[in-house]
Amino acid sequence: MFLFVLSFYFGLPWRSHIFGIALGFGVFATVELRLRVSAMLATVVLHGRIVMPGARISVGRVTDACENLIQGLVRLAGLQGPTYASRVSAAI
């Protein structure tokens, strides 16, 4: 979508070879990213089923757990921010 919007700005006609190559790379990257994320989620679910054979694990629960982990890491980074700021100010 980004390519279509900015093609006019950059002066690339849609029938240009460069536009076709860029569109092909964009489609390839999108498909590759989707496949890698799907494979990663499947691996997490498989490992979870190996570690906890009786547990019911779904992709929705895994994504919720990943979101909670990311939020926790963001909070942790926020807590570490003042420490780093004091170290920098003490070094100066």
C-alpha positions in Angstrom: 0.0 0.0 0.0 2.9 2.3 0.9 4.4 1.7 -2.5 1.2 2.6 -4.4 0.8 5.8 -2.4 4.4 7.0 -2.9 4.8 5.9 -6.5 3.2 9.2 -7.6 5.5 11.2 -5.3 8.6 9.5 -6.6 7.4 9.7 -10.2 7.3 6.0 -10.8 4.6 4.9 -13.3 2.9 1.6 -12.5 4.1 0.1 -15.7 7.8 0.7 -14.9 10.1 -2.2 -14.3 11.4 -0.7 -11.1 7.8 -0.5 -9.7 7.3 -4.2 -10.6 10.5 -5.2 -8.9 9.7 -3.2 -5.8 6.2 -4.6 -5.7 7.5 -8.2 -6.1 10.0 -7.6 -3.2 7.2 -6.2 -1.1 4.9 -9.2 -1.7 7.7 -11.6 -1.0 8.6 -9.9 2.2 5.0 -9.9 3.4 4.5 -13.6 2.7 7.9 -14.5 4.2 7.1 -12.5 7.4 3.7 -14.1 7.7 5.2 -17.6 7.3 7.9 -17.0 9.8 5.4 -15.7 12.4 3.1 -18.7 11.8 6.1 -21.1 12.2 7.2 -19.4 15.4 3.8 -19.6 16.9 3.5 -23.2 15.9 6.9 -23.9 17.5 5.8 -22.2 20.7 2.6 -24.2 20.8 4.4 -27.5 20.1 7.0 -26.8 22.8 4.2 -25.9 25.2 2.4 -29.2 24.5 5.7 -31.1 25.1 6.4 -29.4 28.4 2.7 -29.6 29.6 1.1 -32.5 27.8 -2.3 -32.2 29.6 -2.7 -28.4 29.1 -4.9 -26.9 26.5 -2.8 -24.4 24.6 -4.3 -22.2 21.8 -2.7 -19.7 19.5 -4.9 -17.0 21.1 -3.6 -17.7 24.5 0.0 -17.7 23.2 -0.5 -14.3 21.5 -2.0 -12.9 24.7 0.9 -14.2 26.7 3.3 -12.6 24.2 1.5 -9.3 24.5 1.7 -9.5 28.3 5.4 -10.2 28.1 6.0 -7.2 25.8 4.0 -4.9 28.1 6.1 -6.2 31.0 9.3 -5.5 29.2 8.2 -2.0 28.3 7.4 -1.4 32.0 10.8 -2.8 32.9 12.6 -0.5 30.5 10.6 2.4 31.9 11.8 1.5 35.4 15.4 1.3 34.2 15.3 4.7 32.4 15.9 6.8 35.5 18.8 4.6 36.5 20.5 5.1 33.2 19.8 8.8 33.3 21.4 9.1 36.7 24.5 7.2 35.6 24.9 9.4 32.6 24.5 12.6 34.6 27.0 11.3 37.2 29.5 10.5 34.4 29.3 13.9 32.9 
